[in-house]
Amino acid sequence: MKDVDSRLPFLDLLRALSSQAIVWHHLAFYGPLSDSAHEVASSLIDGLAHHARLAVQVFFVVSGYLSAVGLHRREPTRLRELFAQITGRYRRIGLPYLGAMLLAICANELARHWMAHSSISARPTFGQLVAHVFLVHDLVGYEPLSAGIWYLAIDLQLITLVALLFWVGARISGAVRGPALGRALLGVLGVLSLFWFNRYPSLDKVAIYFMGAYGFGLVTAWAEAGTVRRALFWVYAFLLVVAVALDFRSRLLVALATGLVLTAARYFGWISKWPRSSLVRWCAGISYSLFLVHFPVSLVVNALWSSHVPATPWLSLLGMLSAYATSMLVAVAFHYKVERPLVALGRGRREHRPVPALLEGEVEGGES
């Protein structure tokens, strides 16, 4: 028996597009360059600043989908398996993240020499660094050292929650019936999120706030695998519509659309066959590194450009493009020199592979 890794080109496309959208959201939302460029590209910058962030909902739905794929036939029913899932997840996302945090600290110090701006973080305290290492900085009230890392904290919480509920199900109903109970508990929690938790912005530091979108990804994969009835997928989709009708949230509409697109992609065979593009695959492969490094890099470019180049709108727009191009170059270097070696190091002595997620370059398949 051996693990088989396969690429799903359609998920590569979602991963590539979503990561690019988040990069441009941050370029438009932070830094003096976007403020200056707003004069000549106001509609574009406003759209990116206010709407491109919705791409994170694609992350949550597809991460839930891939988590269900990764857990198929390997639901943690014992305490050792529970901890293996959690620590494996941290090794996969955490080791490259720690390297990116070092980059972020250096970037903040460099940017501080050239400009004074609210996007520059204060020098971290020891407690703040410890909180960042364990991805609990938001929970204990520390300022994040880089934009977007809140997602990694939530991702780890979600993986922990999923593994914990499967383990609880096994403890209550036994190893055979436990996974079914775990799926039921996760489905109920997803519905509670849609109608309750997700309506309170103060809860956006904890996993239950995002469980509605993540749960839709789980249910989508379970329905396709036949572990739950197909009707439950449509029930969940209907409840998403009802939740939006009761309290309009555009993020839930994006989550609904993502789940429906995933189902259509599986039905028509796109998910494993389209697009056959080396560019899409390459962009997907570096997407996690790009996610980690783009903000520190763009912060330095913003600071350097705004202090040495006249603050005219067109030159500022050119500066934004330069920040994007530099972020891509650094992401490529980080992917090959930092992310891949650290991931290989993390895999060296583990017994269980961590659950895959949207930002990763591989999708774990079944057994053969």
N, C-alpha and C positions, 0 to 999 in steps of 0.2 A: 504494500500500500504506500502511496506517496501523494504529496500535495501537488496539485496542478495549478499553475498561474496562467490566466488567460487575460487578453485585452478585450475590452468591449468598446469598439470605436465610438459608438454613440455616447457613452458615458465620458470618453475622452473629450468629445466635442463640448459637452456640458461643463466639464471641468475647465477646459481651456477658456470658454466664453465667460464663465462665471468669475474666474480669477482675474481675467482682463477687466471685467466690469468693476470689480472691487478696487483694482489699482487706479483706474480712472476716477472712481468715486473719491478716493483719498486725495488724488491730485487736484480735483476740483474743490474739495471741501477744506483742505488745509493749505496753509502757506500763503505768503504775500503774492506769489506769481498769479494765482488764480484770481485774487482780488483785483489786480491790475488788468489782467486779460479779460475780465468780466465786461469791460466797456465795449469790446469788439466781438465777444462770443457769449453774450449773456444767456441766451436760451440754451446753448449747449452746456455751459458750465452749470447753470441752475438745474438742468435735467440730470446731469451726472451727479451733482451734489445731493439731490433730493431723491432720485429714483434708482440710480445704479446700485445703491446699497441693497436693494431688494434681491440682488443676486445671491445674497447669503441664504435666502430661503431655498434656493436650488441646492446649496450645500447641504442644508439640513435634510431635505427629502431624499436626496441621492445618498447621503451618508447613512440614513436609516435603511434605505434599500440595500446598500452594500453590507451594512452590519448584519442584516438578516441573512444575506448570502454567506457571509463569513461564519456566522453561527450555525448554519444549517448542519445538522447531525453532530454539532459540537457544542450544544448548549451547556454552560457550566452547571453541573449538578452537584459538584463537590467543592468544598472550601478552597482546595488547592487550585482547582480550575478557575474559580472566581478570581483569585488573586493573580493567576496567570494571565487572564484576559486584561485586567486593569494595568498590571505592570507592563505587559506586552504593548498595550496601547501607548503608555507613557514613553516607552523606549522608542516607539516608531515616530511619534510626533515631538517628544520632549527633547531628545538629544539634539536634533537640528535646531529646535527652538532655542535651546540654551546658547548655541553658537550665534543665533540671530540676536539674542538679547545682548551679548557682548558687543556686537556690531551696533546695536541701537544706542548703547551707552556711549560708545565712541562717537557716533554720529551726533548725538545731542551735545557733546562737548565741543565738537568742531563747529556745529551750527551756532553755538553760543558766542563764538568769537566774531561772527559776521553779522548777526542780527539778534534783536530781541523780539520774540514772537510767542504767542500762547501755545503754539504747537510744539515748542521745545519743553521737554520734561525737566524738572528740577533734578539735581544730583541725587541719586538713589541712596536711601539709608540702608543699613544692614537688614532691618526688618523687612523693608520693601523688596530687597533682593531675595531673601528667603521666601517671601510670599510668592514672588514671581517664579522661583524654581519649582514650587509645588502647584503653580497655576491657581492660587487662591487669592490673588491680589484684590480682585473685585469684591470677594466675599468679606475680606477684612478691612476694606476701605482704603487701599493704596492706589495712587495714581498709576495707570499703566505706563510702561516705558516705551511702548510703541502702539500704533493704531492696529486694530484688528485682532490682537492677541486674546481678546475676550472670547473669540470664537473657539480658540484652542481649549480654553478653560471649560467652556460649555460642552465641547466635544468629549473631553475626558469625563465630565460629569455624566453625560448621556450614556457613554459606554459603561461606566460604573453602574448606572441605574439599570440598564438592560441586563447586565450580567447578574446584578444583585437580585432582580426580580425572577430571573430564571432559577437562580440558586434557591430563593425562597419557595418557588413553586415545587422544586424537587424535595425540599425539606418537608413541605406540607403533604404532597401527593405522591412522592417517590420518584425515582429516576425515570420511570416509563411515562407516567402521566404528568410529571412536573413541567416539561416544556409547554404543554397545552395550557396549564394554569399560568405559567409565566407569560405566554402570549396574551392570554385573557387580561391579566393584570396590566400589561403594557397598553393594550387597546383601551381599557377603561381610563387609564391615566392620560392617554392621548386625547380622549373625548373631554375629560375634565379640563385639560389645558385649553381646548378650543373654546369652551363655554365659561371658563372661570379664570384659571391662572394667567392665560395670555391676555386677559383684559386689564391686568394690573401692571403698568410699566415698572413699578418698584420691584417686581419679581424677575426682571430681565438679567439678573446676575446668577440665576439658578436654572437648572436643566428643565424643570417642569414648565417654565414659561414657553419653551420651544418644543415641548413634547408633542404638540398637535401636529406640526409639520414633520417632525422626525418620525412620529408614529404612523403618518400616512405612508412614508417610505417603507417602514417595516411591513405594514399591511399589504402594500403593493407587492413586495417580494414574496411574502407568505402566500398570497393568493395565487401568484404565478407558480410557486413551488407545489401548490396543492395542500399545504399544511393548514390552511383555513379555507373556508368556502369562498368562491369568487364573489358571492353576494355580499360578503362582509366588506370587500373593497368598495363596492358601490354604496353601501350603507355609510361607510366612513366619508366617501366623497360627498354624499348628500348632507351629512352632518357638517362638513366644511362649508357648504353653501348656506346652510341654516345659520351657522355661527357668523358668517360674513353679513347675512341679512340682519341679524340681531344687533351686531356691532361691527360696522364696516372696518376691515383691516386689509389693506392692499397686500400685506405680506402673506396673508392666508390665501388670497387669490393666486399669488405666484406659486405657493405650495400646492394648491389644487391643480393648477396648470401643469406643474412639473410631474406630479403623480400620473395625470392623465396622459401626458406625453410619453412617460416611461412605459405605461401600459400599451400605448399604441406602438411604440418602438419595438416592444417584445412581440406583439401580435403580428406586425408586418415584417419582422425579421431584421429591422434596422439595427437593433441594439448590438448585434455581433457582426454586422456586415457593412455598416455605413457610418461615417464617411471613411473611405480608404485614403486617408491623407497623411503623408509623413509630417506635414507642417502641424496639423492638429495633434497628432500623437506627440510630437516634440514639445509643443506648447503645454500639453497636458502633463508631460513628464517633468517639466520644470515648474509646474504651477505651485507646488508647495513651497519651493525655494523662493519663487517670485512673491508669494503671499508673505513670506517671512521678512524679506529684505527690502521690498519696494518702499516702505515708508521711511526707514532710516536713510536710504539713498536719496529719495526725493526731498527729504528734509535738508540734507547737505547741499543738494543742487539748488534748492530754493534760497538757502542762506547765501551761498556763493554767488549765484546769479544776481540776486537783489542787491547785493553790496558792491558789485563790480560792473553791472550793466544798467544803462539808463532804464528807468521804470516806465517805459512806454507800453501800451497794451499789446502791440504786435510782437515786440521783443519779449514780453512776459509770456505770451502764448508760445513763442519759440522756446522759451525756458522750460515750459511745461512739457513740451515734446522732448526736450533734452533730458529732463528728469525721467520720463518714461523710457527712453532709449537706454539711459544709464542703468536704470533699474533692471531692464531685461538683460543687459550684459553682466551685471553683478549676479543676477539670479542664475545665469548659466554657470558662472564660476562657482557659486555657492553650491549648486546642485551637484556638480562633479567633484568638487574638492572638499565639501563639508557634509552635505546631506547624505550622499550615497555611501561614503566611508563610515559615517556614524551609524547609519541604518544597518550596514553590514556588520558593524561591531555589535550592535544591539541584538542581531539575530544569532550571533555566534553560539550562545549557550542556553537558548530558550527551548522549552519543550512544546509550547503552543505558539502559533502565529497570532499576532494581534488582529483584531477585527479591522478590515480595510475601511477607508473613508474616501470621500470625494476628492480630497486634495492629494491623495496618493496616486502613484503611477500604475499600480497593479490591482487587479481584482482577484481575490482568492476564489478558486473554483472548488469542485467537489473532490472526491477521492477516486483513485483508479488503481 
